[in-house]
Amino acid sequence: MVAPAHVTEEQARAVAEEARESGWEKPSFAKELFLGRFPLDLVHPFPRPGPDDADRTARFLVKLRDYCATLDGSVIERDANIPDDYVRGFAELGCFGLKIPEEYGGLGLSQVAYNRVLMLVGSVHPSLGALLSAHQSIGVPEPLKLAGTDEQKRAFLPRCAAGAISAFLLTEPDVGSDPARLASTAVPTDNGSAYLLDGVKLWTTNGVVAELLVVMARVPKGENNRGGISAFVVEADSPGITVERRNAFMGLRGIENGVTRMHQVRVPAENLIGREGDGLKIALTTLNAGRLALPAMCGGAGKWALKIAREWSAERVQWGRPVGEHGAVASKLSFIAATTYALEAVLELSGQMADEGRNDIRIEAALAKLWASEMACQIADDLVQIRGGRGYETAESLAARGERAVPVEQLLRDLRINRIFEGSSEIMRLLIAREAVDAHLRAAGDLADPKADMQHKAKAALGASGFYAKWLPHLVSGKGQLPNSFGEFDSLATHLRFVERNARKLARSTFYGMARWQAGMEKHQMFLGHVVDIGAELFAMSASVVRAQSERDSGHGASGVALADAFCRQSRLRIDRHFAALWENTDDVDHRVAGQVLGGEHTWLEDGILDQSEGTGPWIASWEPGPSTEENLARRFTAAPKEQ
């Protein structure tokens, strides 16, 4: 481990050893940032694929690009459907088996290659990216690669690689981010040879067209059953499975997302993935790398937005100059360019770390998903503003008037789901905060004791763990950074010093929050959200700088340094705002007003409008165990929720 300039190598090695002994089997760069340390060697030099992998990826992307150039994304947007011949073409190229090992008929490509494929395919239409990523990131291939038996891999992976589309069924009408309330059941048969599945699954991406399903259902605990939420591979045409409707959304108009009912669906016991009760663990492990699919498509969106913004801002003239030369637009162009550079840096860094397997990337992947989805939406919003009325007008309408059919408003609609998919931004912040704060809690020992005074808390924190004892004085002092540290990074060194300094400040702020709120800290979600957002920005700054450093000798080296510098300067301002918001905010007022709203005190403010949705149905449909398979099939795609 490369130590910060003011910490000796011996101290750094001791801390690393204690981290391993504390149960962290692999290092995590992002987790270290939240703990106030900056282990630069985990990300520098910027990891790159080997020459063989790089050549193989490049050759495949050339073929894929040639094929994608023959597709028309406007057809998908117009018909709200991906044409069958598009899907067949992707299957023939091997796109449904990108990460499936070659021994099972797949291409065996890396996570980095997979990310670049999604970036390219999503630029044709994001529904294509959703089709491929739902199949491979969370569908059958990834869970089986991680926890499947050899028999399961031989039975299902070749089918997936050949184009048998798969889907992941977890969400239910009354269960979103709280899987503990999962109601779907998988009851073992008397002889233990099978399970009988019952339940209703909502928002099943690919579920309308899937051939294979991964289903999460609760196995009752019994004398011979471990029980718990479990994962199963299920044939989509099994008797008792009915797709009751295809859902329509604000964006992603080609997505095959539906409502799937299971009624006494018989699943062979050998289709259980892992053990009973391992379902959520398998799902979460799958998402560690699977979450990188969304940053990949966000990165592609940033690249497209930059191209459109650049061309339009140079072409459109107002008051005698191209609009891009006016300060208000120039700032947006700079933000789009710099942030797109950082998006790709975060994606490439996280993907390569996933491929190498040396680091625990749970927090990195979660940060990448959270940060990329938020920043991409801002990029799209700025692009709409740059294009003005033409940004708000549909591509079809523009074409009808004889202008270039630029689907900017579609980009804004399509990207918006990424802040909800695979864990909303709010849930992601809590998930990351729990990881970060738990590390502090483990280190601080009795700090959360509400009866202890501040002096006792400090002593407890210092005495509970040698790991924390070595670092707490360093965090509190915030001193000792050498002015010329990270000199090899030249003009970018100042940004790394900022990251190191503010990682310590972040850890101190978290420590102070724990001292102030103790066990109630988890209820202060806005505080924790700012903590996580600071960590995300520090991670993105680090990725951008080390990427720029690695590219200095390339043909665009100077350009990369300029973009990294611009991004870091913009990011530093956001970080400063987040730090200020930790302690100067309206959280208490917001909670009070929210309670008043929920209590009906401000309903008078709603006077003067009409709510035409009122009376159209319940907030959440009451989905009950269904009738026979034959009756369900007769009303496929037309079933309506029962009224309460």
Summary of the structure (lengths in Angstrom):
residues: 644
radius of gyration: 25.9
end to end distance: 60.8
largest distance: 82.2
contacts: 2175
relative contact order: 0.10
helix: 61%
strand: 10%
